[in-house]
């Protein structure tokens, strides 16, 4: 399924070979320490509209990050 606000997403950080779980939420629900990222954040907005199996590049304050989307759930 396609990533949208409310989606839970498992991604692989291709630079650090690390798996990370996020939930894309509205800006008022953001809680990065618990994996809840805003749909307006660099990572959240880059993931919106993509699906499992895709790779996305995200421009972050720390530089370009590449994620492989492994799984999308509600």
N, C-alpha and C positions, 0 to 999 in steps of 0.2 A: 504494500500500500504506500501511498504518497505521504511524505512528512508534512504535517500541519500543526497548528497550535493544539496542544494536548497529546501529541505523539510521544511515545517513549522510543528512544533511538539508541542502538548499540553501534558504536563506530570504532574503527581501528585507526589510531594515530600512526601514519605510515613512517614518520620520521623516528619516533621512539618505540615503534612496535609494541604499542600499548593499547589495550581495549578499554574504552570509556563508555559509561551509560549516561545519557542525558534525557531529560524530559523538556520539551519545548513548551513554554508557558507564556502567558501574557506578562507584560512588564511589571504589573503589580504583584505577581506571584513569584518573582525571581528569587532563587535561593541557591546560588552557585555551590555552596558548601555541601548541598544535598543533591547536586546534579540537575537542578531546575534552572534552565537558561532561558532568557527572554527571546521571543521571536524577533526582537529588534537588535539583539546583540550580534556581533560579527559572525559567530558560529551559528547561532539560531537562524539568522536570516539566510545564511548560505545553505543550510540544510533544508529549509522550507521548499517544497515542490519536488524534492528528489526522492528516490526509492532505494531499497536494499539492492546491493550489487553495484551501485554507482560510486564514483570517487568525486569528491568535491575539494576545491582549494579555497582556503579562507585566509583573507588578509587580516591579521590580528596585530595589536600593538607590538607584539614580540616578533612579527615577521609572518611569512607565508606558511600555512599549515595545511597538510593534505590528509583528508580522512577518507577511508573506505567505509561505506555504510553497510553494516553487517545484518542488521535486523531492525524492523520498524513494527511497533505494536501500539495499541491504543492505551 
